Amino acid sequence: MDSFSTLIRTASHEQHVEAETSTFMSDLLGGRLGVEAYARYTEQLWFVYAALEAGAGRLASDPVAGPFVRPELFRLPALERDLAHLRGAGWRSGLSALPATEAYAARVRECADRWPAGYIAHHYTRYLGDLSGGQIIRDKAERTWGFERKGDGVRFYVFEEIGNPAAFKREYRELLDGVRADDLEKQRIVSECKRAFALNTDVFRALGEEFPLSA
């Protein structure tokens, strides 16, 4: 029988591919969009991580979600440095969430407040994605818009406190395998993973509408 971490990965594979191959992400990674589109995307990430990390303090002692709350993963300070670089010192005053982003952040907050096991689904889809595919985005951003390597503008993708990402991901998968949940609850977590990817794809779709490539 497959481990829970394998189950989660295979069950959400289709949604994962859909999110990664969205038109907006393809255009962004293909260097066909300007730095403004990248900055707008970074803004949307701020809202999602604010929701994820605001809930983390309360969940640190939770028996189900607590083991996943790892300060070395926190992205908000890095995101804020990137936004200051991209938007200037007054970046907060111009910050705005797309309706799709608001819906995504609201669901993360709801899980953090009411359903710790569901919070794990969002934690997994975001942080493990950042540690993996996020590195492709960083590399493309550095080359396309001339950011300093692992410097301001791409700090979100740089996990300075994780010396060995491969070992960290293995450890994370072991946490998933040992999650304190019965089979029914595990199925619900898998469903929430799929929902997380769908919410993410909705944000990409909205960004694609905001930054259409001129025909």
Summary of the structure (lengths in Angstrom):
residues: 215
radius of gyration: 16.9
end to end distance: 49.4
largest distance: 52.7
contacts: 641
relative contact order: 0.19
helix: 73%
strand: 0%
